C-alpha cells in the first residue's frame, strides 16, 4: 500500500526468478515522476542492476537479464515520451550494454526494442509538425478567411465519422504520463496551496519539498504537448460550429445549419464519440449563437434538449455518465470495431483525474509514497488508454477532414460582431458590446 521511494525502486528492479507485477510497475512508473525525473530513476535502476549482477550465480544471470529487458520493454511501451531526451536515451544505451555484456543473446531483442522506440518517436515528431502547420492555417483563417457556407451541408453520418477519425488521431498521441504531468506544476509550488484547501493540501507534505522532487515536477509540468493539442482541437470544433451558424444571412439557412450540427452530434453519440458531441453542443451554446432568438424560435428543440441534457452538471454529470457507461458495456461485448469506439468527454475526464489526485495525499505522514493512490490513478488512466488506442474504423474523407481541420472560423470578437449583424442587439449591454466591436470590423454585404 505504501513504501519509501528507495523501497519502491527496489521493488521495481526485477530479480532472476521474480518480477514486479505489471500493475505495480505501471503505477509506480506513472507516479514516480512526481518524486524524481525518469532519467534519475533509470540511472538508479542501472546502478542497482549492475551491483546485483555482481552478486549472482552464473545460472541466475540469463533469467535476470531477460527480466531486465522485459522491464525496459514495458517502460518503452507504456511511456515512450520519457525517452525523447538524450539523457534518457544514453542511460538506455548504458543499460543495454550491461545486459549484452552479461548475456549476448538479448542483443536482438534490445535492437528491435530501440528500433521500435525510434519509429514511434519519429511518428510523434511528424504529428507535432502536422499540428503546428494546422494551427498556422487555422490562425490565418481567423484573420483573413471566411467560414464555409453550410446551407447545403454534407452527410451528417460522414461528418460524425470523420470527427471520430480526428479524435482518435489526436488521442493516439496522448501519453499516460501527460495526465500526471498536467498537475505536476501545481505540486511543484507549495505556495499555491493553502490550509483551506482541505485534504488535498496534504499533497505537499514536508517530505515532498526536497529539491529533486521539485525539479522533477517542474520538468514534468512542461511535458503535456499532445494533451494540449487535443484540448485545442476541442476548442476548434466549438468555434467552427458557432462560426458556420453565423455565416448565413437568412434565418431559414441558419436554422438549417443548426439542425445539421444537432444531427451530427446525435450521430456522434450513436458512434460513442462523446467529446465531439460536447464540442458541437458547446458551440451551439456559445453566446453569439444562443442569443439568436429569432433563429432558435424556428427550431424543434426536442432533439437539442436531449443532447443538452448530456451536458447537465447535475449530480456530477449523472446523465452523461449513465450514457457513457451504456456505451462502455456495448463496447466490451462488441466484435464489430465500429461498436467498440469510446471517446469520453475529455474535459470531464481531466476533472475526474484532478479530483482523484487532490482527494488524498501523495505521501503519508511517515514519508512513504501512497501507492494505493498511485494504483487508483493508474487504473483510471489505463481504462482511458484502452479506449484511445484503437484505429479509426472509418475510411478517410479528405474533403470533410479539410473542412473540419482547415476551414476558416471567426475569431471570438468577429463571431460576436457577426451575430449582432444577423440579429441586432436588443438590450443595453449587447448594444454597448456591439458599439465597441463595430470600429474593428468592416461590415460586408458579400
N, C-alpha and C positions, 0 to 999 in steps of 0.2 A: 504493500500500500504506500510505503514511503521509504526514503533512504537518502543518505548523503550523496552529493554529486560523485564523490570518489567511489562509493559503493555501487552506484548505478553504472558508472563506466566499467567497473569490474564485472558487473552482470552482463553488460553488452558484449564484452570480449568473449568469443567462443573458446571452448576447450577442445581437446581431441575427441571426446566422446559425448559432449553436451553442448547444446547451443541454446541461446535465449529464444523464447517464443517469438513468432512474427508479431504478435500483438504488442509485447513489451518493446521489441526493437523499434517498431513504427512509432509507438507512443513516446519513447524516450528521444528518438532522433527528431521527432516533430517539436517537442518542448525544450530540448536541450539548448536550442539557440537563444533561449531566454537567459542562459547562465554562462555560456561560452560560445565562441564562434565555431561553425563547423570545422574550420581549419585547425583550431585549437583542439577540438575533440579528436579529429583524425590523427593529429600529431601524437596525442596521448595514447591512442589505440596502437599506433606504430611502435611507440616506445615500450608499451606493455607486452605487445606481441613478441617483440624481439627478446625481451627479458624472459618471457615464458618459454620460448623455443629453446633457450639455453639449458633449461631445467628438465626438458622432456627426453624420454627414451626414444631411440631411433624409430621404433614401430609406431609411436604416437605422432610423429611428425606429419605423415601424409594426411591422416584424418583432420589434424589440427589446421593444416594449410588449406585443405578443402573447405573446411568450415569458415576460415577467414575469407576465402574468395566468395563464399556464399553470402557472408555478412556484407562485403563490399558490393556485391551484385545487387542485394536488396537496397542498399543505400543509394546506389546509382539509379536504380529503377524508380524508387519512391521519391527521391529528392534530387533530381538531376541538376537543378539550378544551384545547388551547393558547389558544383564543380565548374562553374563558369569562371571563377577566379584562378589565376595561375598559381597562387599559393596553395590552393586546394589540389590542383592537378599535380603539382610537384610532390605533394605528400602521397597521392595515389601512386605515382611512379615509385616512390620510396617503398611503399607497402608491397607493390607488385614485385619489386626487386628482392625484397625479403622473402616473399612467397616462392619465387622461382629459384632463389638460392637454396631454399630448404627442400623444394620438390619441383623439379623442372617440368613435370608432367602437366602442371596447371598453366603453362605458358600460353597454350592455345585458347583456353577459357578466358584468360585475362586479356589477350589480344582482341578477342571477339567482343568482350565487355567494353573495352575502351573505344573500339570502333563504333559500337552501338551508341555509346555516350556522345562521341563526336558528331555522329549523324544527327542525333536529337538536338544537340546544341546548335548545329548549323541550321536546322529547321526553325529553331527558336529565333535565331538572328534574322532569318528571312521573314518570319512573321512580324518581328519588330519593325523591319524596314517597310513591310507592307502596310502596317497600321500607321506608321509615320507618314507614308505617302498619302494614304486615305485621309488622314487628318488635315493635311495641307489642302487637298482637294475640297474637303468639306468647309474649311475656313474660307477658302477663296469663293466658294459658292455662297456663303453667308454674306460676303462683302459685295459681290458683283452679280451673282446669279439670281434666278427667279425659280421658285419651286415648280415642279411639274403639275400640269392640269390633269386632275383625275376624274373629270366629268365623264370620260369613257374609261372606266377602271379595268385593270386586269382581273383575271380569275382569282377569287378570294382564296381558294384551296391552294393554288400555286404560290401565292404570296405567303401564306402561312407556312408552307413547306420550305420556301426559301429563307424565311425568317428563322426557321428551325436549323437550317443549314448554317446560317451565320452564327447563331447562338452556339452550336456545337463546335464550330471552328474556333471561336474565341475561348470557349470553355476548355478545349483540349490543351491549351497552353497555360491555364491557371494551375500553379503547383500547390500542393497541400501546405507547404511551408509559408506561402504568401498569407494564409489566414492568420498564422501566429505572428508573422512579420507585421501585419496590419495593426495589431495593438501593442507591438513591442515598443513603439515610440513613446506611448503613454507611460509604460512601465519603466522606461529609462529615466524618466524625470519624476522623482519622488515629490517635488514641489507642486506637481499637477494634481495631487490628491489632497483631500482634506479629511479631518476626523469625521466630518459629517457624511462621508461617502458610504458609510455602512461597512458591511463585512468585506466588500471588495477592496477597501483601503488596506486590508491585511496583505494584499498582493505585494506591497512594498515593505516587507519586514526588514529589520536591520541586517539580516543575513544576505539580503539581495543587493545591498548598496556597494558591494565590492567592485573595484574598477573593471575587472574582466566581465562582470555581468552587465554593467552599464554600457561598456564598449560593444558587447555582443548585441544588445538591444538597439543601440544606435545604428549599428551596421545592418541589422535585420530590418529595421524600420524603413530603410531605403530600398528594400528589395520587394516591391509589390507592383511591378510594371504591368503584368498581364491581368492582375485583378483590376487595376486602374483602367486599363484599356477596355475591359468588359463593362465596367460601370459607365465609361464614356459612350460605349455602344448603346446602352440603355437610354442614356440622355439624348443621343442622336435620334433614336426611334421615337421618343416622346416629342422632340422638336419637329421631326419630319411629319408626324401625324398632324400636329397642330398647324404646321405651315401649309400643308396641302388643303386643309379645310378652309383656310383663309385666302386661298387663291381665287376661286370663282366669285364673280360679282353678283350673280343671280342666286337668289335664295334656293331655288329648286336644285341648282347644281351643288350648292354647299350641302344640302340635305343628302344628295346622292353620295357625296364624298364621306360624310359622317356615317351613313348606313354601310358604305363599303368597309370602313375601318371596324365598325361593330361586327360585321360578318367575319372579317379576318381574325379579330380577337376571339370570336366564338370558335372558329376552326382551330386556332392555337390551343384552346382548352381541350378540344377533342383530340388533338395530337399529343398533348401533355407538355406543351411549351407555355408554361405559366409566366415566364419572365417577359416574353414578347407581349403576351396578353396584358400584363400590368403596364408595360411601356406604352401600349396603344391607349389604354384607358387613362393613363396619366396624361397623355397628350390631349385627349378629348376633355379632360378636366382642367387643363390649363386655363387661366382666367380669360385670355383673349378668345378662346373657343367657347368656354362655358357662358360667357356674357352675351353671346349671340342669341338673345331670347327669341327673336322672331324666327330664326332658323330652327332652333330646337322645338319651337311650337309645332312645326310640321312633321316631327319625327315621332314614330311609335316608340315609346320609351321602355316597353316591357323587356325587350331583349337587352337594352343597355343597362337597365336596372338590375337584371340578373348578373351581368358581368360586374357592375359596380358593387354588388353585394360581396364579391370576392375580395374587394379592397377594404371592406368594412373592418376596422381595427377592434371591433367589439370582442371581448373575451379573448384577447390576444390572437386576432385573426382566425377565429374558430371556423368560419365558413370556408375560407381558403384552405386551412389545414385539413378539413374534412375532405374537400375535393382532391387535394394533393394525395392524401392517404389512399383514396379510392384508386387514383391513377397509379400509385406505387404497387398496390395489390394486383392491378391489371398487368403491370409491367413484369412483376415477379413470376406470373403464371403464363406469360406470353411466349410463343415461339416465333411469331412474326416480328421482325425488327421494328416495324412501324408502331407496334403496340408496346414496345419497350422504352420509348422515349420518355424521359423525365427531366424537365428543365425547370427547377424551382424558381420562385421569385427571389432573386439573388439578394436584394437589399434586406429582406426579412431573414434570410439565411445568415447574413453577416451580423444582423442584430441578435439573432439567437446565439451565435458563437460568442459575440461580445458579452452578452449577459451570462453565458456559461463561464466565460473567463473571469468576469467580475464577481461571480457569485460565491467563490471561495478562494482561499489563499493559494498562491503558487508554492509557498513553503510553509511548513508547520512551525510552531513556536520553538521547536528544538533545532531548527535549521534544516531539517530534512525536506527534500523535494516531495511535493504531494503527488505521487504517481496515480492516485485514484482520480484526481482531476485531470492529469495528463491523459489517462486512458479514456475518460469520458469525452474529452475534446477530440482525441484521435478517432473514437467511434463515430462521432458526428461528421468529421472530415472524411473518414473512409467511406461512409454512405454516399456522400456527395461525389467522391471520386469515382465510384461505380457508375453513377448517373452520367457524369460528364465524359467518361472515357468510352464513348461509342461513336462509330462513324455515322454520318447522316444517312438515313435510309432513302433519301430523295435525290433524284437527279438534279444537277445544277441547271438553272435557267439564267443565263448570263444577263439577259435584258432586265429581268426582275431584280437580280442581285445588284446590277449597276444602279437601278433606281433606288434601292434600299440603302446602298452604301455610298453612292457618289452623287446623287442628285442634290440640287441646291435646297437649302432651307432658309427661312427668315432668321435673322438674329433675334434676340429677345426683344429689343426695342422696336425693330421693324415689324415683328409679329403683332405687338401691341398696337402700333400705328395702323397696320393693315386692318386689324379688327375694327378700329374706330372708323375707318373709311367705309367698311361694309355696313356697319350699323352704328350710327353716330352716338356719342356718349349721351347718357340721359341724366346722370346725377352730377353733382358739383365736383366730386372727387375725380370722376372719369374725365370731365371736361378740363380740369386742371392738368391731368396727365397728358391728354391729347394735345393741349396747348403747348406743353413743354416738349413734346416729341415733334411737333409739326415743323419747326425750323430745321430739323435734322434730315428730313426726307422730302424729296420732290414728289408731289402727287402725280401719279402716272395713270393715264387712261388706257394704256396699252394692255 
